[in-house]
Amino acid sequence: MSHIPVIANILESNQAVARDVRRTLGGRRLVLNLISSPGAGKTTLVERTAAALKGELQLAVIEGDMATSLDAERVAAHGVPVVQINTGGGCHLEARQVAAALAQLPLDGVDVLIIENVGNLVCPTSFDLGEDAKIIVASLAEGDDKPLKYPAAFIAARLVLVNKIDLAPYLPVDVRKLRQAITAINAEAAILEVSCTTGQGLDAWLDWIRTALHAKRGAPPYSLLPTP
Amino acid sequence: MHELGLTQALVDTALRHAQQAGARKINVLHVQVGALSGVVADSVRFYFDFVSQGTLAEGAQLCIEITPPRVRCRVCGAERELPLEGGLAGAWYEQLMALEPCSCTSPGDDPPGYELCGGFECFLGSLDVE
């Protein structure tokens, strides 16, 4: 009998496909993976973003849902190329589904690809989809304790959007406590308070996208890096 | 959560490495699962027998080690583990809040606090094969 050291991430086959997705999308497109509970406002955020960036940045969207193409129809109404993935019973998107969806998207001229994951704060966090950043949408109506209950989601996030901030006066939720809980888990995550209903805070979100896209494009291509 | 798919991925990974090593049979899979990873070890065990049927891993022992949440001092970067209670991390936040300040804190200073830095991993560490 012999012992083989492996030390492999159990999800390495998913990560291999995610690397292919990154290669396909290249260094000029920003790829965002939106994760939240059901009903936190991901699709409304995508709609608002599509409307606001029209004529400035070309968006493409991949919609993940267990069933229906309702979300894709909402997004398509804004003139954005969109592919709906129905996972059947699947509680999250995997890289191979994104790879298949890319084949159906016109990628020429696309600046920002938004992948809207299945509404779920547990499973989607484990699966790399080839994104540049995971973004958590945490709506105020969910309460201020979700980061503590679902830490794996929040530790993976580059940005947390606290949505439905316009409801703050009507809800027994402590925004300060919510921010503290996010920071306890992930001190590096940016936090933006937004309302996709009133538009409050969305300028800061659009600026975050512009900055992230600029940062990605600003990095010199590997071929230009000095060789050691 | 998605333990069936995860167990399938675990078995696939193990089979690939065992085949590369020319093994005829896998006896033990040593797996490390972070207490905050969201992976339910009992569910992985439940699916393992089913998923491994007819493969080199059939009948193998699944040895799952739960690794505790780890935190890092925000100033000096020193890491430490939080205790596991019954193999679960259900009280991680209370434990984090109750931690004494890091030894880099001078008396009278505001303690800088800690941030989570581990406990989310899910690794196949090694295989015993023949």
Interface residues (C-beta under 8 A of the other chain):
Chain A: M1 S2 H3 I4 P5 V6 I7 A8 N9 I10 L11 E12 S13 N14 G90 C91 H92 E94 V122 C123 T125 S126 L148 P151 A152 I155 A156 A181 A184 I185 N186 A187
Chain B: M1 H2 G5 L6 A9 L10 D12 T13 A14 H17 A18 A21 A23 N27 V31 L36 S37 G38 V39 R74 W92 Y93 L96 G113 E115 L116 F120 E121 C122 F123 L124 G125 S126 L127 D128 V129 E130
